[in-house]
């Protein structure tokens, strides 16, 4: 088992290194306008990730209210509302467009990750209430 862990670690580190070198080379070849667009894209993505991460924590009292109702439906509605808010903010951050199929798939994975995160955080908060 240790050998398998070592092999997976070496492959992961190698892939990360290759991706880093590819990123640096592509960054070096970008024009100033392309770099500016990349900065803006990264800034918008980070803003969305931060909002999606903070939303369940900042509204913990809604989780508390859902727990007090004693119904799984209340928790499901709460998680659905959080996910819809994440989706709406993602659309706004993306300027209401999906420029390519790859971007659409990445956005879909982002929303699914936000859904899983919302579920895990609400579950954790519900245990503490």
C-alpha positions as CSV (number, residue, x, y, z in Angstrom):
1,X,0.0,0.0,0.0
2,X,2.9,2.4,0.8
3,X,4.3,1.8,-2.7
4,X,1.0,2.7,-4.3
5,X,0.8,5.9,-2.2
6,X,4.3,6.8,-3.3
7,X,3.5,6.2,-7.0
8,X,0.4,8.3,-6.8
9,X,2.2,11.0,-5.0
10,X,5.0,11.1,-7.6
11,X,2.5,11.2,-10.4
12,X,0.5,14.0,-8.8
13,X,3.7,16.1,-8.1
14,X,4.9,15.5,-11.6
15,X,1.6,16.5,-13.2
16,X,1.5,19.6,-11.0
17,X,5.0,20.5,-12.0
18,X,4.2,20.1,-15.7
19,X,1.0,22.1,-15.4
20,X,3.0,24.9,-13.6
21,X,5.6,25.0,-16.3
22,X,2.9,25.1,-19.0
23,X,1.2,27.9,-17.1
24,X,4.4,29.9,-16.8
25,X,5.2,29.5,-20.5
26,X,1.7,30.5,-21.6
27,X,1.8,33.5,-19.2
28,X,5.1,34.5,-20.7
29,X,3.7,34.4,-24.2
30,X,0.6,36.4,-23.4
31,X,0.1,40.0,-24.5
32,X,-0.7,42.7,-21.9
33,X,-4.4,42.6,-22.9
34,X,-4.5,38.9,-22.5
35,X,-2.8,39.1,-19.1
36,X,-5.3,41.8,-18.0
37,X,-8.2,39.6,-19.1
38,X,-6.6,36.7,-17.2
39,X,-6.3,38.8,-14.0
40,X,-9.9,39.9,-14.3
41,X,-11.1,36.3,-14.8
42,X,-9.1,35.0,-11.8
43,X,-10.3,37.9,-9.6
44,X,-14.0,37.1,-10.5
45,X,-13.4,33.4,-9.9
46,X,-11.8,34.0,-6.5
47,X,-14.7,36.4,-5.5
48,X,-17.2,33.7,-6.4
49,X,-15.3,31.0,-4.4
50,X,-15.1,33.3,-1.4
51,X,-18.8,34.1,-1.5
52,X,-19.8,30.5,-1.9
53,X,-17.5,29.5,1.0
54,X,-18.8,32.3,3.3
55,X,-22.5,32.1,2.6
56,X,-23.4,29.1,4.8
57,X,-21.3,30.3,7.6
58,X,-22.6,33.9,7.5
59,X,-26.2,32.6,7.6
60,X,-25.8,29.9,10.2
61,X,-29.0,31.1,11.9
62,X,-31.0,29.7,8.9
63,X,-29.4,26.3,9.5
64,X,-30.4,26.6,13.1
65,X,-34.0,27.4,12.1
66,X,-34.1,24.5,9.7
67,X,-32.9,22.2,12.5
68,X,-35.6,23.5,14.9
69,X,-38.2,22.6,12.3
70,X,-37.2,19.0,12.6
71,X,-37.7,18.3,8.9
72,X,-35.3,17.1,6.3
73,X,-37.3,19.1,3.8
74,X,-36.4,22.4,5.5
75,X,-32.7,21.5,5.3
76,X,-33.0,20.4,1.6
77,X,-34.7,23.7,0.8
78,X,-32.0,25.7,2.6
79,X,-29.3,23.9,0.7
80,X,-31.2,24.4,-2.6
81,X,-31.5,28.1,-1.8
82,X,-27.8,28.4,-1.1
83,X,-26.9,26.6,-4.3
84,X,-29.3,28.8,-6.4
85,X,-27.7,31.9,-4.9
86,X,-24.3,30.5,-5.8
87,X,-25.5,29.8,-9.3
88,X,-26.9,33.3,-9.7
89,X,-23.8,34.9,-8.5
90,X,-21.7,32.7,-10.8
91,X,-23.8,33.9,-13.7
92,X,-23.3,37.5,-12.7
93,X,-19.6,37.0,-12.2
94,X,-19.4,35.3,-15.6
95,X,-21.3,38.3,-17.2
96,X,-24.3,36.1,-18.0
97,X,-22.4,34.2,-20.7
98,X,-20.8,30.8,-21.2
99,X,-18.1,31.4,-23.8
100,X,-17.3,27.7,-24.6
101,X,-18.3,24.2,-23.7
102,X,-15.2,23.8,-21.5
103,X,-16.2,27.0,-19.6
104,X,-19.7,25.5,-19.2
105,X,-18.4,22.2,-17.8
106,X,-16.1,24.1,-15.4
107,X,-19.0,26.2,-14.2
108,X,-21.1,23.1,-13.8
109,X,-18.4,21.4,-11.7
110,X,-18.2,24.7,-9.7
111,X,-21.9,24.6,-8.9
112,X,-21.8,20.9,-8.0
113,X,-18.8,21.6,-5.7
114,X,-20.7,24.4,-4.1
115,X,-23.7,22.1,-3.6
116,X,-21.5,19.5,-1.9
117,X,-19.8,22.2,0.2
118,X,-23.2,23.6,1.2
119,X,-24.5,20.2,2.2
120,X,-21.3,19.4,4.3
121,X,-21.2,22.8,6.0
122,X,-25.0,22.8,6.8
123,X,-24.7,19.2,8.1
124,X,-21.7,20.2,10.3
125,X,-23.5,23.3,11.6
126,X,-26.7,21.3,12.2
127,X,-24.8,18.9,14.5
128,X,-23.5,21.8,16.5
129,X,-26.9,23.5,17.0
